[in-house]
Amino acid sequence: MKLKPRATRITIIIVLLVMAVVGYYAFLSGRAKQSRAEKNMTAVEAALSKNLDKEYPPTPKEVMKYYNDIIRCYYNEECSDDDIEALGLKARGLFDQKLLEANEVGSYLLKLKEDVKGYHDAKRKITNSAVASSTNVDYYTRDGYSFARLLCTYNINENGKNDTMKIIYLLRKDPDRHWKIYGWDFESNVDLNGDGVPGD
């Protein structure tokens, strides 16, 4: 028995609606599973799971937020040497080429492990880190390069005593239009009225 054209259209519409509902349910179910998996990740696993080739942070502020996530993992979490190396390599993925050249990978990772050990031995932790708001990012051009300068504040606890450390970071836009960390220095050492580069 042949279906009438109107009945055929209604059948097709019903089938498409059912497929859309099933597809949407599968999508939501997948997102819920991913969200649960992310919640079960440790801070170190979460920091290491970021794929910088596919999801590089889009703004200077986002670059610094991710860099601070890595820093907090070094100093606040129980990290194996392998974890520290993997986190160090992630951090290097945020560094400008000039900063990479000044910090050969082997010596950088060695110094990093020593620094992390020093923090743990001194019972020092970063209790909080804050990146300046987007409106407080200072953008300028120098020698044909785009730079962004911003303040990060770190609250540090050492043996029950609290202290605050303020660091000015300078980022430079690379040829792929990614903001890369070019250098940093203590706020007290940086002339915020000029276009000085930390480390210059």
C-alpha positions as a Markdown table, in Angstrom:
| # | Residue | x | y | z |
|---|---|---|---|---|
| 1 | Met | 0.0 | 0.0 | 0.0 |
| 2 | Lys | 1.5 | 3.3 | -1.1 |
| 3 | Leu | 1.6 | 6.3 | 1.4 |
| 4 | Lys | 0.1 | 9.5 | 0.2 |
| 5 | Pro | 2.5 | 12.4 | -0.3 |
| 6 | Arg | 1.2 | 14.2 | 2.8 |
| 7 | Ala | 1.5 | 11.1 | 5.0 |
| 8 | Thr | 5.1 | 10.6 | 3.6 |
| 9 | Arg | 6.0 | 14.2 | 4.5 |
| 10 | Ile | 4.6 | 13.8 | 8.1 |
| 11 | Thr | 6.5 | 10.5 | 8.5 |
| 12 | Ile | 9.8 | 12.1 | 7.4 |
| 13 | Ile | 9.2 | 15.1 | 9.7 |
| 14 | Ile | 8.5 | 12.7 | 12.7 |
| 15 | Val | 11.7 | 10.7 | 11.9 |
| 16 | Leu | 13.8 | 13.9 | 11.7 |
| 17 | Leu | 12.4 | 15.2 | 15.0 |
| 18 | Val | 13.1 | 11.9 | 16.7 |
| 19 | Met | 16.7 | 11.9 | 15.3 |
| 20 | Ala | 17.1 | 15.5 | 16.5 |
| 21 | Val | 15.9 | 14.7 | 20.0 |
| 22 | Val | 18.2 | 11.6 | 20.2 |
| 23 | Gly | 21.1 | 13.6 | 18.8 |
| 24 | Tyr | 20.6 | 16.4 | 21.3 |
| 25 | Tyr | 20.3 | 14.0 | 24.2 |
| 26 | Ala | 23.6 | 12.3 | 23.1 |
| 27 | Phe | 25.3 | 15.7 | 22.9 |
| 28 | Leu | 24.1 | 16.7 | 26.4 |
| 29 | Ser | 25.1 | 13.3 | 27.8 |
| 30 | Gly | 28.6 | 13.6 | 26.3 |
| 31 | Arg | 29.0 | 17.1 | 27.8 |
| 32 | Ala | 27.9 | 15.9 | 31.2 |
| 33 | Lys | 30.4 | 13.0 | 31.0 |
| 34 | Gln | 33.2 | 15.5 | 30.0 |
| 35 | Ser | 32.2 | 17.9 | 32.8 |
| 36 | Arg | 32.3 | 15.0 | 35.4 |
| 37 | Ala | 35.7 | 13.9 | 34.0 |
| 38 | Glu | 37.1 | 17.5 | 34.3 |
| 39 | Lys | 35.8 | 17.8 | 37.9 |
| 40 | Asn | 37.6 | 14.6 | 38.8 |
| 41 | Met | 40.9 | 15.9 | 37.4 |
| 42 | Thr | 43.6 | 17.0 | 39.8 |
| 43 | Ala | 44.9 | 20.6 | 39.3 |
| 44 | Val | 48.0 | 19.1 | 37.7 |
| 45 | Glu | 46.0 | 16.9 | 35.3 |
| 46 | Ala | 43.8 | 19.9 | 34.4 |
| 47 | Ala | 46.8 | 22.1 | 33.6 |
| 48 | Leu | 48.5 | 19.4 | 31.5 |
| 49 | Ser | 45.3 | 18.6 | 29.6 |
| 50 | Lys | 45.3 | 22.0 | 27.8 |
| 51 | Asn | 46.3 | 21.6 | 24.2 |
| 52 | Leu | 48.1 | 24.9 | 23.3 |
| 53 | Asp | 48.2 | 24.0 | 19.6 |
| 54 | Lys | 44.4 | 23.8 | 19.4 |
| 55 | Glu | 43.3 | 26.2 | 22.2 |
| 56 | Tyr | 45.9 | 28.8 | 22.8 |
| 57 | Pro | 44.7 | 31.5 | 25.3 |
| 58 | Pro | 43.3 | 34.4 | 23.2 |
| 59 | Thr | 44.2 | 37.4 | 25.3 |
| 60 | Pro | 47.2 | 38.5 | 27.6 |
| 61 | Lys | 44.9 | 38.1 | 30.6 |
| 62 | Glu | 44.0 | 34.5 | 29.6 |
| 63 | Val | 47.7 | 33.6 | 29.0 |
| 64 | Met | 48.5 | 34.8 | 32.5 |
| 65 | Lys | 45.6 | 33.0 | 34.1 |
| 66 | Tyr | 46.8 | 29.7 | 32.6 |
| 67 | Tyr | 50.4 | 30.5 | 33.5 |
| 68 | Asn | 49.3 | 31.1 | 37.1 |
| 69 | Asp | 47.5 | 27.8 | 37.1 |
| 70 | Ile | 50.8 | 26.1 | 36.2 |
| 71 | Ile | 52.7 | 28.1 | 38.8 |
| 72 | Arg | 50.2 | 27.1 | 41.5 |
| 73 | Cys | 50.6 | 23.4 | 40.5 |
| 74 | Tyr | 54.4 | 23.7 | 40.9 |
| 75 | Tyr | 54.3 | 25.2 | 44.3 |
| 76 | Asn | 51.1 | 24.0 | 45.9 |
| 77 | Glu | 50.6 | 20.4 | 44.6 |
| 78 | Glu | 52.5 | 17.2 | 45.2 |
| 79 | Cys | 54.3 | 16.9 | 41.9 |
| 80 | Ser | 56.7 | 14.2 | 40.8 |
| 81 | Asp | 59.8 | 15.2 | 38.8 |
| 82 | Asp | 57.9 | 14.1 | 35.7 |
| 83 | Asp | 55.0 | 16.3 | 36.5 |
| 84 | Ile | 57.3 | 19.3 | 37.1 |
| 85 | Glu | 59.0 | 18.7 | 33.7 |
| 86 | Ala | 55.6 | 18.3 | 31.9 |
| 87 | Leu | 54.3 | 21.5 | 33.5 |
| 88 | Gly | 57.6 | 23.3 | 32.7 |
| 89 | Leu | 57.2 | 22.4 | 29.1 |
| 90 | Lys | 53.6 | 23.7 | 29.1 |
| 91 | Ala | 54.9 | 26.9 | 30.6 |
| 92 | Arg | 57.6 | 27.1 | 27.9 |
| 93 | Gly | 54.7 | 26.9 | 25.3 |
| 94 | Leu | 53.7 | 30.4 | 26.6 |
| 95 | Phe | 57.2 | 31.9 | 26.3 |
| 96 | Asp | 58.3 | 34.3 | 23.6 |
| 97 | Gln | 61.1 | 33.0 | 21.4 |
| 98 | Lys | 63.6 | 35.4 | 22.9 |
| 99 | Leu | 62.8 | 34.1 | 26.4 |
| 100 | Leu | 63.1 | 30.5 | 25.2 |
| 101 | Glu | 66.6 | 31.3 | 23.7 |
| 102 | Ala | 67.7 | 32.8 | 27.1 |
| 103 | Asn | 66.5 | 29.7 | 29.0 |
| 104 | Glu | 67.8 | 26.4 | 27.4 |
| 105 | Val | 65.3 | 23.7 | 28.1 |
| 106 | Gly | 67.6 | 21.4 | 30.2 |
| 107 | Ser | 68.9 | 24.1 | 32.5 |
| 108 | Tyr | 65.5 | 25.7 | 32.7 |
| 109 | Leu | 63.9 | 22.5 | 34.0 |
| 110 | Leu | 66.8 | 21.8 | 36.4 |
| 111 | Lys | 66.5 | 25.3 | 37.9 |
| 112 | Leu | 62.7 | 24.9 | 38.1 |
| 113 | Lys | 63.0 | 21.7 | 40.1 |
| 114 | Glu | 65.4 | 23.3 | 42.5 |
| 115 | Asp | 63.1 | 26.3 | 42.9 |
| 116 | Val | 60.0 | 24.1 | 43.5 |
| 117 | Lys | 62.0 | 22.0 | 46.1 |
| 118 | Gly | 63.0 | 25.3 | 47.8 |
| 119 | Tyr | 59.4 | 26.4 | 48.0 |
| 120 | His | 58.3 | 23.0 | 49.5 |
| 121 | Asp | 61.3 | 23.0 | 52.0 |
| 122 | Ala | 60.4 | 26.5 | 53.2 |
| 123 | Lys | 56.7 | 25.4 | 53.6 |
| 124 | Arg | 55.8 | 28.2 | 51.2 |
| 125 | Lys | 52.5 | 28.2 | 49.2 |
| 126 | Ile | 50.7 | 30.5 | 46.9 |
| 127 | Thr | 47.3 | 30.9 | 48.5 |
| 128 | Asn | 45.9 | 33.1 | 45.7 |
| 129 | Ser | 46.9 | 34.7 | 42.4 |
| 130 | Ala | 45.1 | 37.5 | 40.6 |
| 131 | Val | 45.6 | 38.9 | 37.2 |
| 132 | Ala | 44.8 | 42.5 | 36.5 |
| 133 | Ser | 41.5 | 43.2 | 34.8 |
| 134 | Ser | 41.4 | 43.4 | 31.0 |
| 135 | Thr | 40.9 | 47.2 | 31.3 |
| 136 | Asn | 44.2 | 47.4 | 33.2 |
| 137 | Val | 46.3 | 45.8 | 30.4 |
| 138 | Asp | 48.7 | 48.3 | 29.0 |
| 139 | Tyr | 49.2 | 47.9 | 25.2 |
| 140 | Tyr | 51.9 | 49.6 | 23.2 |
| 141 | Thr | 54.1 | 49.1 | 20.2 |
| 142 | Arg | 57.9 | 49.1 | 20.2 |
| 143 | Asp | 60.4 | 48.3 | 17.4 |
| 144 | Gly | 57.5 | 47.1 | 15.3 |
| 145 | Tyr | 56.2 | 44.6 | 17.9 |
| 146 | Ser | 52.9 | 44.7 | 19.8 |
| 147 | Phe | 53.4 | 44.4 | 23.6 |
| 148 | Ala | 51.0 | 44.0 | 26.5 |
| 149 | Arg | 52.0 | 44.7 | 30.1 |
| 150 | Leu | 50.0 | 43.6 | 33.1 |
| 151 | Leu | 50.2 | 43.1 | 36.8 |
| 152 | Cys | 49.8 | 39.8 | 38.7 |
| 153 | Thr | 49.4 | 39.7 | 42.4 |
| 154 | Tyr | 50.4 | 36.6 | 44.4 |
| 155 | Asn | 49.4 | 36.0 | 48.1 |
| 156 | Ile | 52.1 | 33.8 | 49.7 |
| 157 | Asn | 52.0 | 31.9 | 52.9 |
| 158 | Glu | 55.3 | 30.8 | 54.5 |
| 159 | Asn | 55.2 | 29.1 | 57.8 |
| 160 | Gly | 51.9 | 30.8 | 58.7 |
| 161 | Lys | 53.0 | 34.3 | 57.7 |
| 162 | Asn | 51.2 | 35.9 | 54.8 |
| 163 | Asp | 52.9 | 38.2 | 52.2 |
| 164 | Thr | 52.0 | 39.7 | 48.9 |
| 165 | Met | 54.2 | 39.7 | 45.8 |
| 166 | Lys | 53.4 | 41.9 | 42.7 |
| 167 | Ile | 55.0 | 41.0 | 39.4 |
| 168 | Ile | 54.7 | 42.9 | 36.1 |
| 169 | Tyr | 54.6 | 40.6 | 33.1 |
| 170 | Leu | 55.3 | 41.7 | 29.6 |
| 171 | Leu | 53.9 | 39.8 | 26.6 |
| 172 | Arg | 54.7 | 40.2 | 23.0 |
| 173 | Lys | 52.5 | 39.1 | 20.1 |
| 174 | Asp | 54.2 | 36.5 | 17.9 |
| 175 | Pro | 53.8 | 36.0 | 14.1 |
| 176 | Asp | 50.8 | 33.6 | 14.8 |
| 177 | Arg | 49.2 | 36.5 | 16.7 |
| 178 | His | 49.6 | 34.6 | 20.0 |
| 179 | Trp | 50.5 | 36.6 | 23.1 |
| 180 | Lys | 53.8 | 35.2 | 24.5 |
| 181 | Ile | 55.5 | 35.9 | 27.8 |
| 182 | Tyr | 58.5 | 38.1 | 27.0 |
| 183 | Gly | 59.7 | 38.8 | 30.6 |
| 184 | Trp | 58.8 | 39.9 | 34.1 |
| 185 | Asp | 60.0 | 41.8 | 37.1 |
| 186 | Phe | 58.9 | 43.0 | 40.5 |
| 187 | Glu | 56.5 | 45.9 | 40.2 |
| 188 | Ser | 58.9 | 48.1 | 42.2 |
| 189 | Asn | 61.5 | 47.7 | 39.5 |
| 190 | Val | 59.3 | 48.6 | 36.5 |
| 191 | Asp | 58.7 | 52.2 | 35.2 |
| 192 | Leu | 55.0 | 52.0 | 34.6 |
| 193 | Asn | 55.0 | 55.5 | 33.0 |
| 194 | Gly | 57.2 | 54.4 | 30.1 |
| 195 | Asp | 57.4 | 51.5 | 27.8 |
| 196 | Gly | 60.1 | 49.7 | 29.7 |
| 197 | Val | 60.6 | 46.0 | 29.2 |
| 198 | Pro | 61.2 | 43.9 | 32.4 |
| 199 | Gly | 64.7 | 42.7 | 32.2 |
| 200 | Asp | 65.9 | 45.5 | 29.9 |
